[in-house]
Amino acid sequence: MRTFLFAISLLFLCNCGSTSINPSVNNTSKTSVDVATTYANTITISDLKSYLTTIASDEFEGRRTGEEGQKKAAKYLGEFYAKNNIKSPLEGGTYLQNIPKDFFRGRSDYSSENVLAFIEGTDKKEEVIVISAHYDHLGMKGRKIYNGADDDGSGTSAIMEIAQAFQQAVENGNGPRRSFLFLHVTGEEIGLFGSKYYVQNPVFPLKNTVTNLNIDMIGRVDKAHKKNPNFVYVIGSEKLSKELKEVSEKSNETYTNLSLDYRFDDENDPNRFYYRSDHYNFAKNGIPIIFYFNGTHKDYHQESDTVDKINFEILEKRTKLVFYTAWDLANREDRVKVD
């Protein structure tokens, strides 16, 4: 079945480049497998590599919260969305949600910025799905630059590709029923401050936020999966909604066939990853979440977390899983229920 659908999707993409689709495509069944696959196939290794190579470059000096490199990265992200006709939800058309220095409680000497982009839904546009990743990292220590390719350049580039895929669907008349907020947060490395600021100052009412899909490190393979790199850790998918886990598993079974590893959902796990990334600020507000993660590795929080270590094949596949899950959540009749 998947081979047949892949052939169909190639016909749609023929002569159109890695991120474009024939504008004549105008399917009426938004949730059909072939339509979703068409747009998922705009997510490519070449694009992910291009974005990540820029984000994790020395030019951005490790993207430490409030410092020049982080602000350069914010500017780069805003320009990306403007170039792709993906609008800002903020007044004045700026993509930057400013966070004052005092909010960081002494952990940053400067103000900083979340980066927000928005795609409006059709008949259920008041309901919003937030896809998030932090784009800050550890900055510089002396002459050493901590580029954070996996942490979290991988999640940042994944969101860019997912947003581009949904925007292409909009332009072809297959836009999502629910709206999307693409949220690049700052201040994660110093205490989840960017996501905390957003939930305290939401652009859209939190009661209208259907779910948060958070991506933090999806470009590597950890030691536990060396023999089977076709995996992703899925954390928190049924903490607040069993239905959300069902949607996630169905999307994976239908499209990507990754091995979904739930070991970090164990309340007795000493790593406590559920509490350690930006999704947790949404979960604390009763919003169902999924945290996508590849586990730690020897380059975690080291200057050696560089682009050349990224497994782009698995990064592409994990990015597509997030897209397919988001597609289902956006186009289903009812929002997932909170248990």
Secondary structure per residue as TSV (DSSP state, phi and psi in degrees):
chain	resnum	aa	ss	phi	psi
A	1	M	-	360.0	-46.1
A	2	R	H	-65.7	-34.9
A	3	T	H	-63.1	-42.2
A	4	F	H	-62.4	-44.5
A	5	L	H	-66.6	-36.4
A	6	F	H	-62.4	-39.6
A	7	A	H	-62.5	-41.2
A	8	I	H	-59.3	-46.5
A	9	S	H	-64.6	-33.1
A	10	L	H	-64.6	-35.6
A	11	L	H	-62.3	-39.8
A	12	F	H	-63.6	-37.4
A	13	L	H	-87.6	-10.0
A	14	C	T	-53.3	129.4
A	15	N	T	62.4	18.6
A	16	C	S	-113.8	-0.5
A	17	G	-	82.7	176.3
A	18	S	T	-72.7	-24.7
A	19	T	T	-126.7	23.8
A	20	S	-	-127.7	153.3
A	21	I	-	-133.3	147.3
A	22	N	-	-55.8	120.7
A	23	P	T	-61.1	-15.9
A	24	S	T	-73.3	-13.7
A	25	V	-	-65.9	119.1
A	26	N	-	-149.2	61.9
A	27	N	-	-69.7	145.6
A	28	T	S	-92.1	-20.8
A	29	S	-	-92.2	93.6
A	30	K	T	-62.3	-30.3
A	31	T	T	-96.5	4.8
A	32	S	-	-67.6	150.6
A	33	V	H	-61.5	-41.3
A	34	D	H	-67.9	-37.5
A	35	V	H	-67.4	-46.3
A	36	A	H	-59.3	-42.0
A	37	T	H	-64.1	-37.2
A	38	T	H	-55.8	-47.8
A	39	Y	H	-78.6	-32.7
A	40	A	H	-61.2	-31.4
A	41	N	T	-73.7	-4.7
A	42	T	T	-80.0	-10.8
A	43	I	-	-84.1	112.7
A	44	T	-	-129.6	156.1
A	45	I	H	-59.3	-42.3
A	46	S	H	-62.0	-42.0
A	47	D	H	-68.8	-45.3
A	48	L	H	-58.0	-42.3
A	49	K	H	-65.6	-40.3
A	50	S	H	-62.5	-49.0
A	51	Y	H	-65.9	-44.8
A	52	L	H	-68.1	-36.2
A	53	T	H	-61.1	-35.8
A	54	T	H	-73.2	-49.6
A	55	I	H	-60.0	-40.2
A	56	A	T	-97.7	25.4
A	57	S	S	-85.2	161.1
A	58	D	G	-61.7	-25.5
A	59	E	G	-56.2	-33.1
A	60	F	G	-92.2	3.9
A	61	E	G	50.3	35.2
A	62	G	G	81.9	-1.0
A	63	R	G	56.3	38.2
A	64	R	B	-67.4	138.5
A	65	T	T	-50.3	123.6
A	66	G	T	87.3	-14.9
A	67	E	S	-90.7	171.4
A	68	E	H	-57.5	-40.4
A	69	G	H	-63.8	-40.5
A	70	Q	H	-63.4	-39.7
A	71	K	H	-69.3	-33.5
A	72	K	H	-64.5	-40.7
A	73	A	H	-64.7	-41.1
A	74	A	H	-60.6	-43.5
A	75	K	H	-61.8	-42.9
A	76	Y	H	-60.0	-44.0
A	77	L	H	-65.8	-44.3
A	78	G	H	-60.1	-42.2
A	79	E	H	-65.5	-35.2
A	80	F	H	-60.6	-48.6
A	81	Y	H	-66.8	-39.8
A	82	A	H	-62.5	-42.7
A	83	K	H	-63.1	-32.3
A	84	N	T	-95.0	13.3
A	85	N	T	59.3	29.6
A	86	I	-	-97.7	118.8
A	87	K	B	-78.2	163.4
A	88	S	-	-92.0	145.8
A	89	P	S	-89.4	0.7
A	90	L	S	-94.6	156.4
A	91	E	G	-65.5	143.1
A	92	G	G	82.3	-0.7
A	93	G	G	80.1	0.7
A	94	T	-	-71.6	148.2
A	95	Y	-	-94.8	-2.0
A	96	L	E	-103.9	122.4
A	97	Q	E	-95.6	106.3
A	98	N	E	-73.0	137.6
A	99	I	E	-120.4	119.0
A	100	P	-	-67.4	153.7
A	101	K	G	-55.2	-40.3
A	102	D	G	-62.3	-24.2
A	103	F	G	-64.2	-25.3
A	104	F	G	-85.0	1.3
A	105	R	T	52.6	44.2
A	106	G	T	83.8	-0.2
A	107	R	S	-88.7	-7.6
A	108	S	-	-140.2	141.1
A	109	D	S	-87.5	1.4
A	110	Y	S	-137.8	162.7
A	111	S	-	-71.1	167.1
A	112	S	E	-149.2	-174.8
A	113	E	E	-144.5	133.0
A	114	N	E	-81.6	154.7
A	115	V	E	-115.5	124.4
A	116	L	E	-121.7	135.0
A	117	A	E	-134.8	156.8
A	118	F	E	-144.0	136.3
A	119	I	E	-121.8	121.0
A	120	E	-	-79.7	137.9
A	121	G	-	-79.3	-175.3
A	122	T	S	-99.7	-97.6
A	123	D	T	-80.8	-11.9
A	124	K	E	-122.9	38.1
A	125	K	E	-66.7	-19.8
A	126	E	E	-71.9	-19.7
A	127	E	E	-91.8	134.3
A	128	V	E	-124.6	135.5
A	129	I	E	-106.5	127.2
A	130	V	E	-102.2	124.1
A	131	I	E	-110.7	121.5
A	132	S	E	-127.2	156.6
A	133	A	E	-162.1	148.6
A	134	H	E	-90.5	141.8
A	135	Y	-	-109.4	-3.7
A	136	D	-	-79.3	162.5
A	137	H	B	-148.5	-152.0
A	138	L	-	-92.0	-8.0
A	139	G	E	78.1	-140.3
A	140	M	E	-120.3	146.7
A	141	K	E	-128.2	102.8
A	142	G	T	66.7	-125.7
A	143	R	T	-93.9	-2.5
A	144	K	E	-81.5	130.2
A	145	I	E	-106.1	124.8
A	146	Y	E	-96.7	94.1
A	147	N	-	-76.8	-21.0
A	148	G	-	56.8	52.8
A	149	A	I	-64.9	-47.4
A	150	D	I	-79.8	-38.8
A	151	D	I	-112.2	93.5
A	152	D	I	-125.5	44.6
A	153	G	I	-59.0	-32.2
A	154	S	I	-64.3	-45.0
A	155	G	H	-68.0	-36.5
A	156	T	H	-63.2	-47.7
A	157	S	H	-67.7	-32.9
A	158	A	H	-62.6	-45.3
A	159	I	H	-60.8	-40.8
A	160	M	H	-58.3	-44.3
A	161	E	H	-67.9	-40.2
A	162	I	H	-64.7	-43.6
A	163	A	H	-62.0	-42.0
A	164	Q	H	-63.5	-38.4
A	165	A	H	-65.5	-44.0
A	166	F	H	-68.0	-35.1
A	167	Q	H	-65.6	-37.5
A	168	Q	H	-62.9	-39.8
A	169	A	H	-61.3	-41.7
A	170	V	H	-60.1	-47.2
A	171	E	H	-65.6	-23.7
A	172	N	T	-95.8	8.0
A	173	G	T	82.4	16.0
A	174	N	-	-119.8	34.5
A	175	G	-	-63.0	157.9
A	176	P	-	-70.3	152.3
A	177	R	S	-71.0	-42.1
A	178	R	E	-94.4	161.7
A	179	S	E	-86.4	160.5
A	180	F	E	-124.4	133.9
A	181	L	E	-110.9	120.0
A	182	F	E	-97.5	111.1
A	183	L	E	-115.7	108.1
A	184	H	E	-98.1	112.3
A	185	V	E	-101.3	149.0
A	186	T	S	-99.2	172.4
A	187	G	-	69.9	14.1
A	188	E	S	-67.8	-43.5
A	189	E	T	-66.8	-19.5
A	190	I	T	-106.3	10.0
A	191	G	T	135.7	29.5
A	192	L	S	58.4	34.3
A	193	F	H	-72.9	-36.9
A	194	G	H	-64.2	-44.9
A	195	S	H	-69.8	-35.1
A	196	K	H	-62.3	-42.2
A	197	Y	H	-63.8	-41.3
A	198	Y	H	-62.7	-46.8
A	199	V	H	-68.6	-23.1
A	200	Q	H	-84.4	-18.9
A	201	N	S	-134.6	58.6
A	202	P	-	-69.5	142.7
A	203	V	S	-76.4	-31.7
A	204	F	S	-121.9	143.3
A	205	P	-	-54.5	134.4
A	206	L	G	-60.3	-28.9
A	207	K	G	-65.2	-19.5
A	208	N	G	-96.0	-0.6
A	209	T	E	-85.0	113.3
A	210	V	E	-71.2	-46.6
A	211	T	E	-164.3	163.5
A	212	N	E	-121.7	122.7
A	213	L	E	-103.9	112.6
A	214	N	E	-110.6	132.4
A	215	I	E	-118.4	114.8
A	216	D	-	-140.4	97.2
A	217	M	-	77.3	92.1
A	218	I	-	-133.4	21.2
A	219	G	S	-108.8	6.6
A	220	R	-	-131.9	174.7
A	221	V	-	-123.2	124.3
A	222	D	-	-82.8	173.5
A	223	K	G	-60.4	-35.2
A	224	A	G	-67.5	-17.2
A	225	H	G	-122.3	23.1
A	226	K	T	-55.7	-37.3
A	227	K	T	-84.2	-13.1
A	228	N	-	-142.9	81.5
A	229	P	-	-72.9	-5.1
A	230	N	S	-83.4	66.5
A	231	F	E	-146.5	168.0
A	232	V	E	-154.9	141.1
A	233	Y	E	-76.8	129.3
A	234	V	E	-114.6	116.8
A	235	I	E	-117.9	131.4
A	236	G	S	80.3	9.9
A	237	S	T	-68.1	-20.8
A	238	E	T	-121.9	13.5
A	239	K	T	-61.4	-40.2
A	240	L	S	-117.0	-14.5
A	241	S	-	-153.8	109.6
A	242	K	H	-63.5	-30.4
A	243	E	H	-65.6	-34.6
A	244	L	H	-63.6	-41.7
A	245	K	H	-62.2	-38.5
A	246	E	H	-63.2	-41.9
A	247	V	H	-62.2	-44.8
A	248	S	H	-59.7	-47.4
A	249	E	H	-67.9	-37.4
A	250	K	H	-64.9	-42.4
A	251	S	H	-60.9	-43.5
A	252	N	I	-66.0	-43.6
A	253	E	I	-64.1	-37.8
A	254	T	I	-74.6	-36.3
A	255	Y	I	-119.7	-50.2
A	256	T	I	-108.4	-27.0
A	257	N	-	52.4	42.3
A	258	L	-	-79.0	157.2
A	259	S	E	-83.5	116.3
A	260	L	E	-90.6	115.8
A	261	D	E	-101.6	120.3
A	262	Y	-	-105.8	14.6
A	263	R	G	-60.3	-28.9
A	264	F	G	-83.6	3.1
A	265	D	G	-79.6	-12.4
A	266	D	-	-64.2	120.6
A	267	E	T	-60.9	-20.7
A	268	N	T	-91.6	1.1
A	269	D	-	-67.5	125.8
A	270	P	T	-68.3	-19.8
A	271	N	T	-70.1	-30.9
A	272	R	-	51.0	44.5
A	273	F	G	-63.1	-27.0
A	274	Y	G	-57.2	-28.1
A	275	Y	G	-99.9	6.4
A	276	R	S	-116.7	8.7
A	277	S	S	-137.6	179.0
A	278	D	T	-66.8	-21.8
A	279	H	H	-59.0	-27.5
A	280	Y	H	-63.9	-31.4
A	281	N	H	-68.4	-26.5
A	282	F	H	-77.6	-43.1
A	283	A	H	-60.2	-38.4
A	284	K	T	-61.6	-21.1
A	285	N	T	-100.7	18.0
A	286	G	T	77.8	17.7
A	287	I	-	-98.7	122.9
A	288	P	-	-58.9	141.9
A	289	I	E	-134.6	158.9
A	290	I	E	-131.7	133.0
A	291	F	E	-111.1	118.4
A	292	Y	E	-98.6	133.7
A	293	F	E	-155.6	146.1
A	294	N	-	-107.4	5.8
A	295	G	-	85.6	166.6
A	296	T	-	-84.7	166.8
A	297	H	-	-152.5	177.3
A	298	K	T	-65.5	-17.6
A	299	D	T	-95.1	2.0
A	300	Y	T	-60.7	122.2
A	301	H	T	60.0	30.9
A	302	Q	S	-119.1	159.7
A	303	E	T	-66.8	-12.6
A	304	S	T	-82.9	2.1
A	305	D	-	-78.8	82.0
A	306	T	-	-120.5	165.6
A	307	V	G	-61.0	-34.7
A	308	D	G	-64.7	-15.2
A	309	K	G	-90.1	-7.4
A	310	I	-	-74.6	135.9
A	311	N	-	-92.6	94.6
A	312	F	H	-71.2	-25.9
A	313	E	H	-64.4	-45.5
A	314	I	H	-76.2	-30.2
A	315	L	H	-61.1	-43.2
A	316	E	H	-62.0	-44.7
A	317	K	H	-66.3	-41.9
A	318	R	H	-66.6	-38.2
A	319	T	H	-61.6	-40.8
A	320	K	H	-65.3	-36.3
A	321	L	H	-60.6	-44.2
A	322	V	H	-61.6	-43.7
A	323	F	H	-59.4	-49.4
A	324	Y	H	-62.8	-40.0
A	325	T	H	-64.2	-43.0
A	326	A	H	-64.0	-38.3
A	327	W	H	-60.1	-46.6
A	328	D	H	-63.6	-47.0
A	329	L	H	-61.5	-34.7
A	330	A	H	-75.3	-30.2
A	331	N	H	-110.2	-6.6
A	332	R	S	-69.4	161.1
A	333	E	S	-68.7	-46.7
A	334	D	S	-111.3	142.9
A	335	R	-	-66.7	152.0
A	336	V	-	-61.3	142.0
A	337	K	-	-84.8	141.1
A	338	V	-	-87.6	124.6
A	339	D	-	-74.2	360.0
